[in-house]
Amino acid sequence: MKYILKLFFVFALLLSSVFPFQNLGADDHEPTVVYFYHPQCGGCLEVEQAGVVDGLENEGINIIKYNTGDEDEAKRFLAFNETYDVPEDERYTPLMFAGETYYSSANTIIAAYENDDLQTEASVPLLDVPDGFQSLEGLGGLLRVIGAGLLDGINPCAIAMLLMFISMIGFLKNTKTLIFVATSYILGIFITYFTIGVGLFWVMSAFQSTLNTFSHIIYAIFALLAFILFILTFRDFLVTRNEEYGKVKNQLPSSIKRWNQNLMKRFSAIIETEENSTKRILYIGIIPFIIGIVIGITEAACTGQIYLMILLSIRTSEPLVGTLYLLVFNLMFILPLIIIAIIAVMSKNVMGVSDFFREKLPLIKLLTSLFFILMALYFVFLIFDISII
């Protein structure tokens, strides 16, 4: 992983030298106003009747008009709203964008025109709104989130830790106790992973304008990162196919794995030696949850790449929609763990489940590598503003 980070930062520095961080405006900027309207919008009619559009054109200001009734122009409307951080209750027509400012409602637009605020702001370059604005809306976006969550959930890190955990508490004879412990452990991972995702989602949303301004640079960096991960994961597919598991690169660092293993061993020793039933129940309920939190955090080093790429894609969604996407992603993330835990607990055959997982590891690595190359292509399309259906 350290080599990936080094390449990541080197590539970022190269990009910053090729694409300087600056607004799209230049000294010869033509005064421009972007106007979003709808044919059946009463406020839009008021703006027209007040002579705002004609007056601006007569003053030599370029008016770019978009009809939000058109599907493509409605997407552009969403892109402008996200870039300019327009509050949800103001995202309706008529809406004008000039320089770094937006003007919503007919009264606001007319007043800004009459006191020359609109004309003054029009002389300032517009913010950089990506033409290839993408979001994960609709059924297609939901399916992508579900697929990414499932793929992230079958990663070797999470499943290997679960199997190790179940094997270490295998001395517990009560099936209900085993299920309770496994549930507590998985719940700890779920809450931790979901909380991390929500936190990053809100941070990305708060800095939406900055992210959109440098969107092409960010897309280029993630395209490179995804391609590097594709190479490493595809290499892991080749070595696991030959059963050379010691050569796997894209996994948790050995020091973190040892720390996690020692933590589980200490838990197993406490449960095995504790005779007080009250303390034992307390340990069984709380300690697996805490271990799940620790594993959820450390797993980010192994599985965070997929999560981060999905977060970058859903950052433009409305807060409620984005949070629901994250909820779906994380439910899919723990689904394989739930299934494996039930099979391992009910069959009492942890080694059999572990052997099955090891046999399927090459397939998992292959699917993950395909995901990364598709994500690399996805970000390349965004760099060149190629529309993605």
Buried (B, 14 or more C-beta within 10 A) or exposed (E): BEEBEEEBEEBBEEBEEEEEEEEEBEEEBEBBBBBBBBEEBEBBBBBBEBEBBEBBEEEEBEBEEBBBEEEEBBBBBBBBBBBBBBEEEEBBBBBBBBBBBBBBBBEBBBBBBEEEBBBBBBBBBBBBBBEBBBBBBEEEBBEBBBBBBBBBBBBBBBBBBBBBBBBBBBEBEEEEBBBBBBBBBBBBBBBBBBBBBBEBBBEBBEEBBEBBBBBBBBBBBBBBBBBBBBBBBBBBBBBBEEEEEEEBEBBBEEEBBEEBBEBBEEBBEBBEEBEEEEEBEEBBEEBBBBBBBBBBBBBBBBBBBBBBBBBBBBBBBBEEBBBBBBBBBBBBBBBBBBEBBEBBBEEEBBEEBBEEBBEBBBEBBBBBBBBBBEBBBBBBBBBEEEEEE
